[in-house]
Amino acid sequence: MDKSEAFDRVEALYTWLTLNHDGQTGDRYQALSDLGDSFTPGMGWRESDVEKNNPHYSEISESNWVGEFEVLTDLLSKWDDLD
């Protein structure tokens, strides 16, 4: 996976977690916080744009977000090694 695809997948998951977190004590909020340590959206970033324009957003669901989070946090730890 290259950095462009990795970025799109992280952005999609970040957006999904932003829209679906379960409060500050929940697992999804903690995952959002963890992703936020490595991914910070720019000033013009909006969830609605990601929902419409990022093809990976529609792939995230209640049943697979944990697996995607695990894959992406591993990728983020190796970011400098990606093409």
N, C-alpha and C positions, 0 to 999 in steps of 0.2 A: 504494500500500500504506500502511495506517495503522500507527501505532506498536504497536498490539495484535497485529496479524498479524506485523509485523516481529519483535517480541519472541518470539512463539511459534516463529517460524522459527529465530531465533538460539538459543533454548533447545533446540530439537530438534537442531540441528546440534551444539551444544556437548555435548549428551548423547551423541549418536552418536559423536563424537570421543572423549569420555571412555571410552566402552565399547570403542572399536575402534582406539585409537591404537597405534602400532607402536614404542613406546619413545622415549626422549628424543632420539634422533637422527633420527627419522622425520618425514616431511612432515605426517602427521596430528597428531603431537604439537606441531609448530611451529604448525599452524593452531589447535589448541586453545589454545596459549599466546597467540597473536595475538587470538583471540576473548576470552580472559580479560582482556585489557587494557581491553575495553569492557563485558564482561558478567561479572558476578559473582553466582552463585546465592545466594539467601538461606539462612539457617541451616536451615530446614526442607526444603530442596530435596533430592530424591532422584531418581536416574536411573529407578528403577522407576515412580515417579509420572509422569514425562514419557513413558516408553514406553507407559503405559496411557492417559494423558489428553491428550496433545498430538497432534493429528491429523497434524501435519507430520513427526513422528518417522518414521513408516512410509514416508515419501517419500524419505528419505535412504538412499543405497546406496553401495557401493564405486564404482559407475560414475558417480555424479553429485555426490558430495560436494564435489569441487573447484569445480565450477561454482556450486554453492550457496554455498560459502565466498566466492567472488569477488563474487557478488551481494550477500551480506550484509555483507561488509566495506565495500563501497561504500555500502550503506544506513546502516551505523553511522557512516560519516564525514559523513553528511548528516542525522543523527538529529534535530537541532533543526528541520529543515525539514519533517519528516513531520507529518501531521495527527494 
